[in-house]
Amino acid sequence: MPPAKKRSRAYDPVRTRTAVFSQLGHVREAVRTLTPGQLALPTRLGEWTVRELVAHIGMAVTAVGRSLDLPEPAKPDATVLDWPFATSASAPAIDAFTRRLAAEHPDLDAYLAGVEEALAGQLDAHPGSRVLETNAGALSLADYLVTRTVELVVHTDDLNAAVPGLDIPYDRQALAAATRLLADALAVKAPGGSTEVRIPPYAVVQCVEGPRHTRGTPPNVVETDPLTWVRLASGRLTWKRAVEDAKVAASGERADLAELLPLMS
């Protein structure tokens, strides 16, 4: 767990809900077009095929319902900024659960339709203040839903990478929320003010110990686009490759983030 705490930014729960359903809808529309051969293609996620990746996307959304089925904690003891650092601990259980879901749901469109319907009912039935027990600790439902935008954006990118020409779009608000959460997580992992990380148009954060600039152009600047940032933070792209491919502009002696990435895996 990172050594520092940072106050989480506020996310509009209505926009978050809209973003989650919009991105899930984009995925579902694309899944309808996939052939058996495409569903059998490998992905960049270990031994998972595209079919298992789609099953996992549904699983990431139904995590809301599984948490709602647990006893409600007395109060939140975590924030959305704790979540990225807790993702790797559940990897073995997630792998087994994903494989079982893929085997149990041959009709993936029907599966995702059920996931969408169930989530709508859950969000209608429970206020955003409802506290959930999650892998990152006790979070409000509204905060946990923000983490679902990260899951959906990251795995939409995984699908696009696995299936040539698929090109699933990214909901603007989902991509914005995912970018901001992961940028803020970097500032938690490497607190400080010597380096400015710019991810236009969604986020700017100060991080890394060292002299803090107060005016003018910062001496250490990193700039990249939102999707590249999500790939770096989630381990889909290495810092070295991003710099070599000119996906990242980095200037200054404290602008090398290689040792700080990825934030989640």
C-alpha positions as CSV (number, residue, x, y, z in Angstrom):
1,M,0.0,0.0,0.0
2,P,1.3,3.4,-0.9
3,P,2.7,5.4,2.1
4,A,0.7,8.6,1.6
5,K,-2.9,9.5,1.7
6,K,-4.6,12.0,-0.6
7,R,-8.1,13.3,-0.5
8,S,-10.1,11.8,-3.3
9,R,-11.6,14.1,-5.9
10,A,-15.4,14.2,-6.2
11,Y,-17.1,12.3,-9.0
12,D,-20.7,13.1,-10.1
13,P,-22.6,9.9,-9.4
14,V,-25.1,10.5,-12.2
15,R,-22.3,11.0,-14.8
16,T,-20.5,7.9,-13.4
17,R,-23.6,5.8,-13.8
18,T,-24.2,7.0,-17.3
19,A,-20.6,6.3,-18.2
20,V,-20.7,2.8,-16.9
21,F,-23.8,1.9,-18.9
22,S,-22.5,3.7,-22.0
23,Q,-19.2,1.8,-22.0
24,L,-20.9,-1.5,-21.2
25,G,-23.3,-0.8,-24.1
26,H,-20.4,-0.2,-26.5
27,V,-18.8,-3.5,-25.4
28,R,-22.1,-5.4,-25.8
29,E,-22.7,-4.0,-29.3
30,A,-19.2,-5.2,-30.4
31,V,-19.6,-8.6,-28.8
32,R,-22.7,-9.2,-30.9
33,T,-20.5,-9.0,-34.0
34,L,-17.8,-11.5,-32.9
35,T,-17.5,-14.8,-34.7
36,P,-16.6,-18.1,-33.0
37,G,-13.2,-17.7,-34.5
38,Q,-12.7,-14.2,-33.0
39,L,-14.0,-15.4,-29.6
40,A,-11.3,-18.0,-29.6
41,L,-8.5,-15.5,-30.3
42,P,-5.8,-15.1,-27.7
43,T,-5.5,-11.9,-25.6
44,R,-2.7,-10.1,-23.9
45,L,-4.0,-11.4,-20.6
46,G,-2.2,-14.6,-20.1
47,E,-4.1,-17.7,-21.3
48,W,-7.5,-15.9,-21.6
49,T,-9.2,-16.0,-25.0
50,V,-11.5,-13.2,-26.1
51,R,-14.5,-15.2,-24.8
52,E,-12.9,-15.3,-21.3
53,L,-12.1,-11.6,-21.5
54,V,-15.7,-10.8,-22.3
55,A,-16.9,-13.0,-19.4
56,H,-14.5,-11.1,-17.2
57,I,-15.9,-7.7,-18.3
58,G,-19.3,-8.9,-17.1
59,M,-17.8,-10.2,-13.9
60,A,-16.2,-6.8,-13.2
61,V,-19.7,-5.2,-13.4
62,T,-21.4,-7.9,-11.4
63,A,-18.9,-7.2,-8.6
64,V,-21.3,-4.5,-7.5
65,G,-24.0,-7.0,-6.9
66,R,-21.7,-9.5,-5.1
67,S,-20.7,-6.7,-2.7
68,L,-24.3,-5.7,-2.2
69,D,-25.1,-9.3,-1.1
70,L,-22.5,-9.0,1.7
71,P,-23.3,-7.5,5.1
72,E,-23.0,-3.7,5.0
73,P,-19.9,-2.4,6.8
74,A,-20.6,0.2,9.5
75,K,-18.8,3.0,7.5
76,P,-16.3,3.4,4.7
77,D,-12.7,2.8,5.6
78,A,-11.2,3.2,2.1
79,T,-11.4,5.5,-0.9
80,V,-11.3,5.1,-4.6
81,L,-7.5,5.9,-4.4
82,D,-7.0,2.6,-2.5
83,W,-8.5,0.5,-5.2
84,P,-5.8,0.5,-7.9
85,F,-3.3,-0.9,-5.4
86,A,-5.5,-3.7,-4.3
87,T,-6.3,-5.2,-7.7
88,S,-3.4,-7.7,-8.0
89,A,-4.2,-9.6,-4.7
90,S,-7.3,-11.1,-6.2
91,A,-5.8,-12.3,-9.4
92,P,-5.9,-16.1,-8.8
93,A,-9.5,-16.2,-7.7
94,I,-10.5,-13.9,-10.6
95,D,-8.9,-16.2,-13.1
96,A,-10.8,-19.2,-11.9
97,F,-14.1,-17.3,-11.6
98,T,-13.7,-15.9,-15.1
99,R,-13.0,-19.3,-16.7
100,R,-16.1,-20.7,-15.0
101,L,-18.3,-17.8,-16.3
102,A,-17.0,-18.2,-19.8
103,A,-18.0,-21.9,-19.8
104,E,-21.4,-21.3,-18.2
105,H,-22.5,-18.5,-20.6
106,P,-22.1,-19.6,-24.3
107,D,-24.4,-16.7,-25.3
108,L,-22.3,-13.7,-24.3
109,D,-24.8,-11.1,-25.6
110,A,-27.5,-12.6,-23.4
111,Y,-25.0,-12.7,-20.5
112,L,-24.1,-9.0,-20.8
113,A,-27.7,-8.1,-21.2
114,G,-28.4,-9.8,-17.9
115,V,-25.5,-8.0,-16.3
116,E,-26.7,-4.6,-17.5
117,E,-30.3,-5.3,-16.3
118,A,-29.1,-6.5,-12.9
119,L,-26.9,-3.4,-12.4
120,A,-29.7,-1.0,-13.3
121,G,-31.9,-2.7,-10.7
122,Q,-29.2,-2.6,-8.0
123,L,-28.5,1.1,-8.6
124,D,-32.2,2.0,-8.5
125,A,-32.6,0.1,-5.3
126,H,-29.6,1.4,-3.3
127,P,-28.4,5.0,-2.7
128,G,-24.9,6.0,-3.6
129,S,-24.1,6.2,0.1
130,R,-24.6,2.5,0.6
131,V,-21.4,1.0,2.0
132,L,-19.9,-2.0,0.2
133,E,-17.2,-4.5,1.3
134,T,-14.8,-4.6,-1.6
135,N,-11.3,-5.9,-2.3
136,A,-9.9,-2.4,-1.4
137,G,-11.9,-2.1,1.8
138,A,-15.3,-0.6,2.6
139,L,-16.3,1.9,-0.1
140,S,-19.5,3.7,-0.8
141,L,-21.5,2.4,-3.8
142,A,-20.9,5.7,-5.6
143,D,-17.1,5.4,-5.2
144,Y,-17.0,1.8,-6.2
145,L,-18.9,2.5,-9.3
146,V,-16.1,4.9,-10.3
147,T,-13.7,1.9,-10.2
148,R,-15.9,0.1,-12.7
149,T,-15.1,2.8,-15.3
150,V,-11.4,1.8,-15.0
151,E,-12.3,-1.9,-15.4
152,L,-14.5,-1.2,-18.5
153,V,-12.0,1.2,-20.2
154,V,-9.0,-1.1,-19.6
155,H,-10.7,-4.2,-20.8
156,T,-12.3,-2.4,-23.8
157,D,-8.7,-1.6,-24.8
158,D,-7.8,-5.3,-24.2
159,L,-10.6,-6.4,-26.6
160,N,-9.6,-3.9,-29.2
161,A,-6.0,-5.1,-29.0
162,A,-7.1,-8.8,-29.3
163,V,-9.5,-8.5,-32.3
164,P,-8.1,-6.7,-35.4
165,G,-10.4,-4.0,-36.6
166,L,-12.8,-4.2,-33.7
167,D,-12.4,-0.5,-32.7
168,I,-14.9,-0.3,-29.7
169,P,-15.4,3.4,-28.9
170,Y,-14.6,4.8,-25.4
171,D,-17.2,6.8,-23.7
172,R,-15.8,10.2,-22.9
173,Q,-16.9,10.3,-19.3
174,A,-15.7,6.8,-18.6
175,L,-12.3,7.5,-20.1
176,A,-12.2,10.8,-18.1
177,A,-13.0,9.1,-14.8
178,A,-10.5,6.3,-15.4
179,T,-7.8,8.8,-16.3
180,R,-8.4,10.9,-13.3
181,L,-8.5,8.1,-10.8
182,L,-5.3,6.6,-12.1
183,A,-3.5,10.0,-12.2
184,D,-4.5,10.7,-8.6
185,A,-3.2,7.2,-7.7
186,L,0.2,8.1,-9.1
187,A,0.2,11.2,-6.8
188,V,-0.6,8.9,-3.9
189,K,2.2,6.5,-4.8
190,A,4.8,9.2,-5.3
191,P,3.7,12.2,-3.3
192,G,5.5,15.5,-3.9
193,G,5.5,18.5,-6.2
194,S,8.6,18.3,-8.3
195,T,7.0,16.7,-11.4
196,E,3.8,17.7,-13.2
197,V,2.0,15.0,-15.1
198,R,-0.4,16.3,-17.7
199,I,-3.0,14.1,-19.4
200,P,-5.1,16.5,-21.4
201,P,-8.0,17.2,-21.4
202,Y,-8.8,15.3,-18.2
203,A,-6.1,15.5,-15.5
204,V,-3.0,17.3,-14.2
205,V,-1.3,16.1,-11.0
206,Q,1.8,17.0,-9.1
207,C,4.0,14.1,-7.8
208,V,7.5,12.9,-7.0
209,E,9.6,14.3,-4.1
210,G,11.9,17.2,-4.8
211,P,11.8,21.0,-5.2
212,R,8.3,22.3,-5.7
213,H,7.8,24.8,-8.5
214,T,5.6,27.8,-7.7
215,R,5.3,29.7,-11.0
216,G,6.1,29.4,-14.7
217,T,6.9,26.1,-16.5
218,P,7.7,23.3,-14.1
219,P,11.2,21.9,-14.5
220,N,9.9,18.3,-14.7
221,V,7.0,17.6,-17.0
222,V,5.3,14.5,-18.3
223,E,2.6,14.7,-20.9
224,T,0.6,12.0,-22.6
225,D,-2.9,11.2,-23.9
226,P,-5.6,9.5,-21.8
227,L,-5.5,6.1,-23.4
228,T,-1.7,5.9,-23.3
229,W,-1.9,6.8,-19.6
230,V,-4.5,4.1,-18.9
231,R,-2.2,1.6,-20.6
232,L,0.8,2.7,-18.6
233,A,-1.0,2.6,-15.3
234,S,-2.5,-0.8,-15.9
235,G,0.7,-2.4,-17.2
236,R,-0.4,-2.8,-20.8
237,L,2.4,-0.5,-22.0
238,T,5.9,0.0,-20.6
239,W,7.3,3.4,-20.0
240,K,10.3,2.6,-22.2
241,R,8.1,1.6,-25.1
242,A,5.8,4.6,-24.7
243,V,8.8,7.0,-24.7
244,E,10.4,5.3,-27.7
245,D,7.1,5.5,-29.7
246,A,6.7,9.2,-28.8
247,K,3.5,8.4,-26.9
248,V,4.9,10.2,-23.9
249,A,6.8,13.5,-23.7
250,A,9.0,13.7,-20.6
251,S,11.5,16.5,-19.7
252,G,13.5,17.0,-16.6
253,E,15.6,14.8,-14.3
254,R,12.6,13.7,-12.3
255,A,10.3,13.0,-15.3
256,D,11.2,9.3,-15.6
257,L,8.2,7.4,-14.2
258,A,9.5,3.9,-15.1
259,E,10.0,2.8,-11.5
260,L,6.5,4.0,-10.5
261,L,4.5,2.1,-13.2
262,P,2.3,0.2,-13.5
263,L,0.0,1.2,-10.7
264,M,-2.2,-1.9,-11.1
265,S,-1.9,-5.2,-12.8
